[in-house]
Amino acid sequence: MLLPRFGWCLCFVLASAFSAPLRAQSSGDTAAAVADRRAVIVLIGAAGRDSELSALLTELLELRGVRAVVSAAQRFDGAQLLEKATLSDSVDVFIVPTAGDGVRLYFRAPDGERFLLRSVPLRGGFDDIGREQIGQVVETAVAALLQPGAGLTLEQTRRALNAESPAAVAAATTASNATPPRAAPVAAPTARAEPSRATTLEGWFALRYGVMALDPELGVAHGPGLELGLAAVRGLLLRARLSAERDFTQTLESSLVAAELSRLRWSIAADAGLPFGDRSLGQRLLISLGLGQDRVRVTPRAKTASNVAPAPAFLDVAPSAHTELRYEVGGESVRLALAAGIDVALARTHYDVAHRSARQKLLEPWPVRPTASLALAFCPRWATF
């Protein structure tokens, strides 16, 4: 009985010794196959100059287990898409800005026989939203072409390229027959114009709260208001803005007379500024210049046991100039604005008590007054051209 048992044990040990290397080799082959899953991405023209797009594509594909190899080029030719390449585990991707607002995406499967063509419209060019749109399409298409069966055939792709540009297909046909493309055909008719940076028109509808220091006697005027504006954004932001603010009623008192002051302030301003800092925060720094008007309703009233007769209520109107530094932060639709500046009265205003023979100055607000405001704005995009 001892000999058979020893024989079975010996067979089991030998089988384990031979199967372990085989399993290790199979596991290594699988890991190598996963490691070789690649996407070779070529960014054309303006797309190649956007470093954030390259970083985003690399990050999204890595989440799919695909290694991204990104490069830049100035021109794209259909021949680059249809030319036959050595079989590999790489999906070839070409991202080509169009003459309008958008990009064309061209994909070739590792077998060189399957293709995908996609168009992505970009309302704001290569902004955060545009990059996300491109990244989602690239991620989905690369994952599909790494699986068997997905995509257009070579002939379908030729017909699609022909619909885009007959000249591009002529060069592509030559390349697909393994004839090296000559310099002249590649350079001339198939060059694509790089898109110019788009100009966006956006609105500005804001609720605001403003503060203005008047003088030691009156203290600080403050109250809620509204802002309406229209901006053109093309890197530099230029905005025309109308703001109005109703301050809470203030009370002026002296030993002789008292008065209630109801103030309405409005101004028309021009804002100009640029983005700065971390783009993901949407920060802007702007300078603002404007002209406006202070409309103060003054209602005098007599003090108790005073022999001064109050004058009828009257409206005091004074023009003013305004300048401020603005900081804005937020997304494309909703933004928060903080501002600090000065308001300069263009006419001297003072309040007097009139005696029979003279006038006694009761109060004269500062001609230069510090201001501050906080605004929450809705910024719809109306047009891009």
C-alpha positions in Angstrom: 0.0 0.0 0.0 2.9 2.4 0.6 4.1 2.2 -3.0 0.9 3.2 -4.8 0.4 6.1 -2.4 4.0 7.3 -3.0 3.3 7.1 -6.8 0.2 9.2 -6.6 2.0 11.8 -4.6 4.9 11.9 -7.0 2.5 12.4 -10.0 0.7 15.2 -8.2 3.9 17.1 -7.4 5.1 16.8 -11.0 1.8 18.0 -12.4 1.8 21.0 -10.1 5.4 21.9 -11.0 4.6 21.9 -14.8 1.3 23.7 -14.5 2.5 26.6 -12.3 4.8 28.0 -15.0 2.1 27.7 -17.6 -0.4 29.6 -15.4 2.2 32.3 -14.7 3.0 32.6 -18.4 -0.8 32.9 -19.2 -1.2 35.6 -16.6 1.8 37.5 -17.9 0.4 37.4 -21.4 -2.9 38.8 -20.2 -1.2 41.6 -18.3 0.9 42.4 -21.4 -2.2 42.5 -23.5 -3.8 45.0 -21.1 -0.7 47.1 -20.9 -0.6 47.2 -24.8 -4.1 48.8 -25.1 -3.3 52.2 -26.4 -4.8 55.2 -28.2 -2.5 57.2 -30.4 -4.1 60.7 -30.5 -3.1 63.4 -32.9 -4.3 66.9 -32.1 -4.5 69.1 -35.1 -4.0 72.9 -35.2 -5.7 74.8 -32.4 -6.5 71.5 -30.6 -2.8 70.8 -30.2 -2.2 74.1 -28.5 -4.7 73.2 -25.7 -2.7 71.4 -23.0 -5.8 70.9 -20.8 -7.4 68.9 -23.6 -4.4 66.6 -23.8 -4.4 66.0 -20.0 -8.2 65.4 -20.0 -8.0 62.7 -22.7 -5.1 61.0 -21.0 -7.0 60.9 -17.7 -10.3 59.6 -19.2 -8.7 56.8 -21.2 -6.6 55.7 -18.2 -9.8 55.1 -16.3 -10.7 52.7 -19.2 -7.4 50.9 -18.9 -6.1 52.5 -22.1 -2.7 54.3 -22.3 -2.9 57.5 -24.3 0.0 58.7 -26.5 -0.8 62.3 -27.5 1.0 64.4 -30.2 0.3 67.5 -32.2 0.3 68.3 -35.9 -0.5 71.3 -38.0 -2.5 69.6 -40.8 -4.8 66.6 -41.3 -5.2 64.5 -44.5 -7.6 61.7 -45.1 -4.6 59.6 -46.1 -3.5 59.6 -42.5 -6.7 57.9 -41.5 -6.9 55.3 -44.3 -3.3 54.3 -44.7 -2.5 50.8 -43.7 -0.5 50.3 -40.5 1.1 47.4 -38.8 -1.5 45.5 -36.7 -1.3 46.5 -33.1 -3.5 47.1 -30.1 -3.6 50.9 -30.8 -6.6 52.9 -31.8 -5.6 55.9 -33.9 -7.5 59.1 -33.2 -7.3 62.4 -35.1 -9.0 65.5 -33.6 -9.4 68.2 -36.2 -11.0 71.7 -35.6 -13.5 72.7 -38.3 -13.8 76.1 -39.9 -16.9 76.7 -37.8 -17.4 76.1 -34.1 -16.7 72.4 -33.6 -14.3 69.5 -34.2 -14.3 66.4 -36.5 -13.1 63.2 -34.8 -11.6 60.3 -36.9 -10.9 56.9 -35.4 -9.2 53.8 -36.9 -9.4 50.4 -35.1 -6.2 48.4 -34.4 -6.9 46.0 -37.4 -6.9 49.0 -39.8 -10.3 47.8 -41.3 -12.8 49.5 -39.0 -13.4 53.3 -38.6 -15.6 55.8 -36.8 -16.2 59.4 -37.8 -17.8 61.9 -35.3 -18.7 65.6 -35.3 -18.8 67.6 -32.1 -20.2 71.1 -32.1 -18.6 73.5 -29.6 -20.5 76.5 -28.5 -17.7 78.1 -26.6 -14.6 76.6 -28.4 -12.1 74.7 -26.3 -13.6 75.7 -22.9 -14.3 73.3 -20.0 -17.6 72.1 -21.5 -16.1 71.7 -25.0 -13.2 69.6 -23.7 -15.6 67.4 -21.7 -17.7 66.8 -24.9 -14.6 65.8 -26.9 -13.4 63.6 -24.1 -16.6 61.7 -23.7 -16.8 61.0 -27.5 -13.1 59.9 -27.6 -13.5 57.6 -24.5 -16.6 55.9 -25.9 -15.3 55.4 -29.5 -11.9 54.1 -28.4 -13.5 51.5 -26.1 -15.8 50.4 -28.9 -13.0 50.0 -31.5 -11.0 47.9 -29.0 -13.8 45.4 -29.3 -14.4 43.3 -32.4 -17.1 44.2 -34.9 -17.7 47.9 -34.2 -17.2 50.6 -36.8 -17.5 51.5 -40.5 -15.8 49.5 -43.2 -13.0 50.9 -45.3 -15.3 51.6 -48.2 -18.0 53.3 -46.1 -15.2 55.5 -44.6 -14.0 56.4 -48.1 -17.5 57.5 -49.1 -17.9 59.6 -45.9 -14.5 61.3 -46.6 -15.6 61.9 -50.2 -18.7 63.7 -49.0 -16.5 65.9 -46.9 -13.8 66.7 -49.5 -13.2 64.9 -52.8 -9.6 66.1 -52.8 -9.0 64.5 -49.5 -10.4 61.2 -50.7 -8.1 61.2 -53.8 -5.0 61.5 -51.5 -6.5 58.9 -49.2 -7.0 56.3 -52.0 -3.4 56.6 -53.0 -2.3 56.1 -49.4 -4.5 53.1 -48.9 -2.8 51.4 -51.8 0.5 51.6 -49.9 1.9 54.4 -52.1 3.7 57.0 -50.0 1.9 60.4 -50.3 3.8 63.1 -52.1 4.5 66.5 -50.6 2.4 68.5 -53.1 -1.0 66.8 -52.8 -0.8 66.6 -49.0 0.1 70.3 -48.5 -2.2 72.1 -50.9 -5.9 71.1 -51.2 -6.5 69.2 -48.1 -5.2 71.8 -45.6 -7.9 72.8 -43.1 -8.3 76.4 -41.9 -7.8 76.7 -38.2 -10.9 78.2 -36.5 -10.6 81.7 -35.2 -11.5 82.3 -31.6 -15.2 82.7 -31.2 -16.9 85.8 -29.7 -19.7 85.1 -27.3 -22.6 87.5 -26.3 -23.8 86.9 -22.8 -26.4 88.6 -20.6 -26.0 89.8 -17.0 -29.1 89.8 -14.7 -28.1 90.3 -11.1 -29.5 91.0 -7.6 -27.1 93.3 -5.7 -26.6 94.8 -2.4 -24.6 98.1 -2.2 -23.0 100.2 0.5 -21.8 103.8 0.3 -20.1 105.8 3.1 -21.5 109.4 3.1 -20.0 111.2 6.1 -19.7 110.9 9.9 -23.2 112.3 10.5 -25.2 110.3 8.0 -23.0 107.3 8.3 -23.4 104.5 5.6 -26.2 104.3 3.1 -27.1 100.8 2.0 -29.8 98.8 0.3 -30.8 96.2 -2.4 -30.8 96.8 -6.1 -30.7 95.2 -9.6 -28.1 95.0 -12.4 -28.8 94.5 -16.2 -26.0 94.1 -18.7 -24.7 92.7 -22.0 -21.2 91.5 -22.6 -19.0 90.4 -25.5 -16.4 87.8 -24.5 -13.4 86.9 -26.7 -10.7 86.3 -24.1 -11.2 90.0 -23.1 -14.6 90.7 -21.6 -16.4 94.0 -22.4 -19.7 94.7 -20.8 -22.2 97.5 -20.6 -24.1 97.5 -17.3 -27.0 99.4 -15.8 -27.4 99.3 -12.0 -30.0 100.8 -9.7 -30.2 100.7 -5.9 -32.8 101.8 -3.4 -31.2 102.6 0.0 -33.0 102.3 3.3 -34.4 105.6 4.7 -31.9 107.6 6.8 -32.8 110.1 9.5 -30.9 113.4 9.9 -31.4 115.2 13.2 -30.0 118.3 14.8 -31.1 120.5 17.7 -33.3 122.6 15.3 -34.7 120.3 12.7 -34.9 116.7 11.6 -35.4 115.1 8.1 -35.8 111.8 6.5 -33.7 111.0 3.4 -34.8 108.4 0.9 -32.1 107.7 -1.7 -32.2 106.1 -5.1 -28.9 105.6 -6.9 -28.4 104.5 -10.5 -25.5 104.3 -12.9 -24.4 103.2 -16.3 -21.0 101.6 -16.4 -18.5 99.9 -18.8 -16.7 96.9 -17.5 -13.5 95.4 -19.0 -11.4 92.5 -17.7 -9.7 89.2 -18.2 -9.8 85.7 -16.7 -7.0 84.8 -14.3 -5.9 82.1 -11.9 -7.4 78.6 -11.9 -9.7 78.3 -14.9 -11.9 75.7 -13.2 -13.0 78.5 -10.8 -14.0 80.8 -13.6 -12.3 83.9 -12.0 -12.2 87.3 -13.7 -10.8 90.6 -12.6 -12.4 93.7 -14.1 -12.2 97.5 -14.0 -15.4 99.5 -14.2 -16.0 103.2 -15.1 -19.4 104.8 -15.1 -21.7 107.8 -14.7 -24.8 108.0 -12.6 -27.2 110.0 -10.5 -28.2 110.3 -6.8 -31.9 111.1 -6.3 -32.6 112.0 -2.7 -36.1 112.6 -1.4 -35.8 114.9 1.6 -38.7 115.3 4.0 -38.0 117.9 6.8 -39.9 117.8 10.0 -39.9 120.1 13.1 -38.3 119.1 16.3 -40.4 119.1 19.5 -40.4 122.6 21.1 -38.5 124.1 18.1 -39.5 127.3 16.5 -38.1 126.3 13.1 -40.7 125.7 10.5 -39.9 122.7 8.3 -39.7 123.3 4.6 -41.8 121.2 2.2 -40.5 117.9 1.0 -38.2 118.3 -2.0 -36.1 116.1 -4.4 -32.3 116.6 -4.5 -30.7 115.4 -7.8 -26.9 115.2 -8.1 -24.8 113.6 -10.9 -21.8 111.4 -10.0 -18.9 109.5 -11.5 -18.1 106.0 -10.4 -15.1 103.7 -10.7 -14.6 100.3 -9.1 -12.5 97.1 -9.1 -14.6 94.0 -9.6 -13.8 90.3 -8.8 -16.1 87.7 -10.4 -16.2 84.0 -9.9 -18.4 81.1 -10.9 -19.6 79.0 -13.8 -20.9 80.1 -17.2 -24.5 80.6 -16.1 -24.3 81.8 -12.5 -21.6 84.1 -11.1 -20.8 86.0 -7.9 -19.4 89.5 -8.1 -17.6 91.5 -5.4 -16.7 95.2 -6.0 -15.0 98.0 -4.2 -14.7 101.6 -5.6 -15.3 105.3 -5.1 -18.2 107.5 -6.0 -17.4 111.1 -6.9 -20.1 113.8 -6.6 -20.1 116.1 -9.6 -22.1 118.8 -7.8 -21.8 120.0 -4.2 -24.7 119.1 -2.0 -25.3 120.5 1.5 -28.4 120.9 3.7 -29.0 124.2 5.5 -31.2 125.9 8.0 -32.4 129.3 6.7 -32.6 132.2 9.1 -33.9 135.6 8.3 -30.5 137.1 7.6 -28.3 134.1 6.9 -28.1 130.4 6.3 -26.6 127.9 8.7 -25.0 124.8 7.0 -26.3 121.7 8.7 -24.7 118.9 6.7 -22.5 118.4 3.7 -21.8 114.8 2.5 -18.3 113.9 1.3 -17.7 114.7 -2.3 -15.6 111.4 -2.7 -17.3 108.4 -1.1 -16.1 104.8 -0.7 -18.5 102.1 -2.1 -18.8 98.3 -2.0 -21.3 95.9 -3.5 -22.1 92.2 -3.7 -24.0 90.7 -6.7 -25.4 87.3 -7.7 -25.9 87.2 -11.4 -27.5 84.9 -14.0 -25.5 85.0 -17.3 -27.3 83.4 -20.3 -25.3 82.9 -23.5 -27.2 84.3 -26.4 -25.0 84.0 -29.5 -21.5 82.8 -30.6 -19.9 84.0 -33.8 
